[in-house]
C-alpha cells in the first residue's frame, strides 16, 4: 500500500473497518451490501477498484461535517436513527443482533454516502461464555488459556454483529490500589506481552473479516495503569526509561501480533493527555513501530465535535 497523508490513512482504515462490517457482521435477515441497491452508483462502492482509489474517491466526496460525524463514537443509548442518518461512524454496547441489523440498514440505505457502522464492545474475558478475569488467566502463565478465551469470545461477539472488541487490555500496573488492575496481566511487562500477542492472534486470526473473527483494539495507550495514588484517570508522571521498559512493551507486542486498532488513554503522561500525545501516538506507535491501523479515543476522552457559536 502506498504511503498516504495521515488523514487519508486514518480514513482508509475507517473505511476498511466499516467495509468489514458490511460484508460479515450482519446476522439477522442476511447481510446487507454496502449501499444496498445503490452499490454501483458511487466509485467508492466498486469492489473491483483498489482500496486506495476507493478511499480517495470517498474522501473527495465527503463534506467536513460528514468527516466529523465519522469520528463520532456513541454508546448504545446515544445511537439513535437520527444520529446514524447524520453519518455516525461507530457505536458500542449494542449487542442485540436484530438492533445491529436494523441500524446497519439505516446506515447503508438512508445516508448519502452509505458508509456502514462499526459496532464494538468491551469483550475483555469472554462475551456470552465468561472466562476468568485476565489477571487470573495470567496467573496460569499459559498463553493457551488466553488463546482459548479470545477464540471463543471473538466467535460469540461476531455472531451478534460486533466486529471490533476493546481488547486486549495490556496496562502494566504496580499500583494495587488501581481499580482496573484485574483487566490486564499484572505487573510484569513480559507476561503482559505474551498474553497480549496470544489474544490478538486468537481474536483476529489471519483475516478478521472472517465470520468468526473481530478486529482488536489494544488499550489503554499508554501508562494508564500507573496513575498517581492509584486513582483512575489520574495523571501519570514517569521517565522515558521507565515508560519504555515497563509500560510500552505489551503494546508493541500487540502491534507486532497484528492489532489493527488502538485506544488512547484517559490519563495525562508527564502533563500531556494520552489522547493528544504526539510522541506516543505518532512518533512511537506509527513511526517507530509501523502501526498501520487507526487510534480511537476512550469514551468521552475527546469531546464531541461541535461548531463554535458566533
PyMOL commands that set and color helices and strands:
alter all, ss='L'
color gray80, all
select helices_A, chain A and resi 6-24+36-41+43-45+51-61+64-70+76-78+81-85+97-109+134-138+143-159+181-183+189-204+228-230+240-247+249-256+274-276+278-288
alter helices_A, ss='H'
color red, helices_A
select strands_A, chain A and resi 73-75+90-92+118-121+164-165+215-221+261-264+268-269+272-273+294-296
alter strands_A, ss='S'
color yellow, strands_A
deselect
rebuild
show_as cartoon
